[in-house]
Amino acid sequence: MVTRQFPRPAEIFELMSFKKPDLNARRRRLESALTIHDLRAIAKRRTPKAAFDYTDGSAEGELSLARARQAFEDVEFHPSILRDVSTVDTSTTVFGGPSALPFGIAPTGFTRLMQTEGEIAGAGAAAAAGIPFTLSTLGTTSIEDVRAANPDGRNWFQLYVMRRREISYGLVERAAAAGFDTLMFTVDTPVAGARLRDKRNGFSIPPQLSLGTIANAIPRPWWWWDFLTTPKLEFASLSSTGGTVGELLDAAMDPSISFEDLDVIRGMWPGRLVVKGVQNVEDAKRLAGLGVDGIILSNHGGRQLDRAPIPFHLLPEVVREVGSDVDIAIDTGIMNGADIVASVALGAKFTLIGRAYLYGLMAGGRAGVDRAIAILSEQVVRTMKLLEVSSLAELTPGHVTQLQRLVPRQRR
């Protein structure tokens, strides 16, 4: 029989402690986010549908993005045991320079439309975390202002080759003058992918108001207040705007881009040259033979060709073929630090986060980006400790099995 007694108040209070209320609403909501998916949910509540869907969506049926995320979820880890992991080293060297973590911020276009702090928040958070920040050709902050926000850190510039080549050449010269150390020559956007969410939402630059957008904005007055009371959006590479994002891209991009353009840009650029958007082994081998400094396996976050190859599935073969000659990085679908660890284990030198960073930005500006980086960093460290590796160099393909749902049929 259990002996019962009337509870004594002093004993009750010994077992209970009350959390001090936090009156800062932004800090409260960000601290409640334990995963990138949590940040996404907050971002969706706080951002008008058209801007959120531009970030969250991809091309056509959005199969490429879904498959990329599924590929990371279909990872089986193989941990070691009885190894000292009281401390782990997450630092790495990529494209000739250091990073405190095995991931950096990917280039994203029209960023200040998502939240007004835009690239400045991303660059500042990257500086604080000791990781690289990448500015897009279609960014909404100037090259020089990004450098001012991250004066001592690593800044990278992502380049589209425009129909008017002088625009692209001018951006290359400005990035070099501002001390950016790496140029991402992007090769997967001869034309814009069919981003159907944007078309259905009527998402355009500048935003076009309709009864639907006004109705959607009513519960989100803070977004419109920020948008209307901060400096006008400016695009370094676009002299005129008006139309959907896809229409703007189609007007600016040049489907005649070729290896000759790569040679021209290489002759202009004094730093590291990396090619972004590689999606097969043969192209990776050709680029390695040309002496580029790095290759980024990417299907543009699923925003270009739907049903494109899954970069994470492509990674092991590309590393086997050219990994000893060039640094291989990967993006698309990364939502967890475990995705990053799995990529490094299979040979990637580095990873890039796009949506994960933007969800944090929309959830809470600069503080939200800091939170996104902190979440991923904590997950990287925890996964490494549970695998019982104390440095990134100790990760090997033996730590990971890629479970595949999609297996090609035999060709006859």
N, C-alpha and C positions, 0 to 999 in steps of 0.2 A: 504494500500500500504506500502511496506517496503522501507524505505529510504536508499539509497545506497550511499556510498562514496568511494573515491579512498583509498585503504589501505595505512596506514602510516608505513614505515619501522620499527619505534620504537615499534609500537604495535604488528607487526608481530613477532619480536624477543622476545617480552614478552610471546607470546604463544608457542614458539618453544624452545626446548633445544636439543643440539646435544650430543649424547653419546660419551664419550671419547673412541677412539678405543683401543682395547686390543691386544697387539702384541704377547701375549702368546697363541699359537694355541691350546695347550692342555686345558688351562683354558677356552678358547672361546668355544670349542666344548662341554666341560662338563657343562658349565653354560647354554648351549642351551638345555640340556637334562632336561626335566621337569618330566619325568616318567621313570620307568624301561624299558618300551618298547622303549623309545627314546635311552636309553643306549644300548639296544640290537641292534638297527639300526646302531649306531656308531660302535659297536663291530663287526658287520657283515662286515662293509666296511673296517675295519682295520686289520682283522684277516684272514689268509688263510682258505679256505673253509674246509679243513679236520679238523683243530683245532676248528674252530667255530662249525661245525656240531657235533663234539664229545661233546661239551658243550650243544648245543641247542637241540640235538636229544634225542630220547628215543628208546624203544624197538619196533621191528616189525612194526605194523601200527601206532604206537605212540598214540593209543587210550587212554591209562591210563593217560598220561600227559594232553591231550586235555580235557578229562573229568574232571580232577582235577581242571584245570583252569576255565572250564565252571562252575563248582560247586561254585567257589568263585564269579563269575560274576552273578550267579543266587541267590544272597543274597538280601533280602529286609530288610532294617533297619527300626526301629521304635523309633524315637527320642522323648525325653521328651522336656518340654518347661520351660522357666522362672526359670532356675537354673544358679547359678554363675559358669561360666567356664572361668573366666579371667585367671586362671592358672590351668594346669592339671598335674597330677603326672603319668608319664609313667613307673616308676620303679616297679620292681617285685623281688620276691625271688623264685628261682627255683633250684632244686637239691641241696638244702642246702646252697645256696649262692646268692648274689645280682646280678642284671642286671639293668642298667639304662633304658633299653627299653625291650619290651616284645618279642624281637627276637635276635637271635645270628647267627653266621656264621656256616653253615653246613659243614661237611667234604666233600671234593672233591678230587678226584684222578688226578694225572698228571697235577697239576695246573700250573706249570711253562711252560708247553707246550702252554698254552693259552696266557700267557704274562709272561715275564721273571721274574718279581718281585714276582709272585706266592704267596705262603703262607706268606711270610714276609710282603707283602702289606696287606693281610687280617688280620694277627695278629696285625700289627701296627694300622690299622684302627679300629679294635675291641677295642684295648687298649684305643685309643683316645675317642671312643664313650662310653666306660664303659660297653661293652657287651662281652659275651663269644666268643671265637674262638675255632673251632674244627679242629684238624689235622687228616687227613685220614691215615689209614695204607698204602695206595697207594699214599701218598703225596710225593712231590718232594723237601721237605725241612725237615731237621732232627728235631727230637723232641727237641733237645737241642737248635737249632737255633730259633725255634718258641718261646721257653721260653725266649730267649734273646731278641726277638722282642716284647714280651709281658710279661715283668718280674713281673709286679705287678697286672696284670689282671687275669681273669679266663681262663685257657686253659683246653680244653677237648680233649680226644683221642678216635678216633673211631677204633675199633678192628675188623678185620676179623680173623676167625680161619683158619689157613693155613694147608695144608697137612702136612707140616713140623711143628709140634706143637712148637718146640723149637724156631722158628722164632717169633711166636705170643707171647710166654711166655717172650722172651727177650724184645719185644716191651712194654709189660705190665710193666716189671721191670724198663725199662728206663723212661717211662712216670711217674711212681710213683716217681722215683728218681729226676725227673725234676720238681716235684711239681704240676703236672696236677691233678685237683681235681675231675674230673668225667671221667668214662670210658663208652663209648658207645659200647656195645656188639651187633654186627650186625648179624641179623638172616635171612635175606632175599636173601642171595647170595650163595646158595650151588653150583650153576654154574652160568655162565654169561648169561644175557639175550641176545637175538639176536638183536644187534644194527646195523641195516642194513645200516644206513648212513656210519658208519665206514667201513663196508665191501665194499660198493660201492666206497668210496673215497680211499680205500687202506690205511686207516689210521693205522699206526703201530708205535711201539716204538722200536728203534728210527725211526723218520720219513723217509719214503722211497721216493726218488725222482723219478718222472716220468715226461713225457712231460706235462701231465695235471697239476701236482703240480708246476712245474716250470712256466708254463703259468699263473697259478693262483697267483703265488708269485710275478710276475713282478710288478704289481701295489702296492705291499705291501712290499717294500724293508726294511722298518723299523723293521718289525717282524723278518725277517731273519737276519738282522744285530744284533738285540738283542739276538736272539737264538744262533748265531754263535760266538758272542763275550763275552758271559757270561759263568759261570762255567757249566761244563757238568751236564746233568740231572742225579740225583742219586735217587734211590728208596730204602727206608729203608727196605722194605720187599722182594725185588726182587733181587736175586743175578745175574740173567741173563735176557736179554731182546732180542726181535726179534720176531715180529709177531703182529697181531692185538691186540687191547686191550682185546677183548673177548677171544682170545686164551691165552693171558697172565693170565687172571683171571681164566680160566678153568684149567690152569696148576697149579695155586697156591691154589685155593679154594678147600675145602674138603666137598663133598656132604654127608659125614657121620656125620657132626656136630650134636650134641644132647644136651639134658639138662645136661648130665654129663659134657660136656665142660663148660657149664655155671657155674656149681658147682666148677670146677677146677679154672676158672678165678676168681670167687668170692673169693675163698680162697687166691688168690695171691694179690688181689687188695685192698689197704687200704682206698680208697676214695669211692665216690658215684658210684653205678653201675646202669646203665640205659640200657634197651634193645631197640634197634632200628630195625624197620621193622615189627612191629606187625600189623596184618591186619584182625583180627577178635576178637570178644568179648571173646570167650572161652579162647583163648591164653592170653588175657589181664588178665582175672580172675586168671588163673593158675599162671602167673608171679607175680601178686599182692599177691597171697597166699604164694609164695616163698620168699616174702619180698624184692624184688628189689626196688630200690629207685625211679625209673621212667620208663615210657614207652613212646616210640616215635612211634606214628601212622604214617606209611610211606610206600609207595610202591616204594621207592628208586627213586623218581622222574620219575616214569614210565619207568625206565631203565632195569627192570628185567622181571616180568611177565606182559605182555600186557593184558588189560582187568581186571586188578587187582582192588580190592575195592578202592573207593575214600576215602582217609583219612578224609577229612572234613565231609563227610556224616557219617562216622563211629563214629566220635568224640562224639556226644551227648550220644549215648548208652554206650560207654566205660566209659565216665565220670559218668553216672548214676550208673554203676556197680562197678567201682573201684576208682573213682576220689577222694574219701575221704581217700583212703589208700596210693596212690602213685601220684606223679606229672605226669600229662599227657602233652606231647608236640606233635606237629604236624609239618609235612613238606609236600612238593610236591605241586607245582602249585602256590605258593605265588608270586604275581607280584605287589602288591599294599598294602600300609599300612592298607587299609580298610579290606583286607583279614586277616590281623593279628588281627585287632580289632574284627572282626566277630568270629575268632577262640577263642579268650579270652572270648568273651561273651558266647560262648557255652561250656566253661569250661576248655579250654586248659590253662595250666600255662605258656606255652612258645611256640614259633614257631622258625623254622630254615629256613634260606634262603640259597639256593645253587646257582642256575642259576642267580638269581638277583644280587648276589655279583660278580659272574664271568663276567656278562655283563659289570659291572663297571670296573672290572680289565682289560678286553680286550679293553675297551674304553679309559682307561687312567691310567693304573697302580694303584699305591697307591691312587693318587688323584681321580681316577675313583671309587675305592671302597668307599672312603670317600663320594663321591657324591651319590652313591647308598644308603648308610646308611642314608644320609641326606634326600634324597627323601622319603624313607620309614618312617623316623622319622616325617617329616613334615606331611605326609599323616595320620599317626597314631594320631598325635595331632589334626589335623584339623577334622578328623572323630570323635574323642572323643568330641571335642567342639560342633560339629554339633549334636551329639547325646545328648549333655548336660550332660556328666558325667565328673567328675573332677579327677577320679582315675580309675585304672584298676579294682579295687575291686567293683566299682559301676556297671560294665558291667554285665548283666544277660542274660539268654536265651530269655527273653522277648524283648530284643533289636533286635533280629534277627529272620527272617524266612528263612529257606532253601527252595527255590523254586526248585522243582525237575523235570527234563525232563525225567529221566530214572526211571521208577517205575516198580518193579518186577511184573511179571505175577503171578497170583494165581497158586499154584501147585495143581494138581489133584491127 
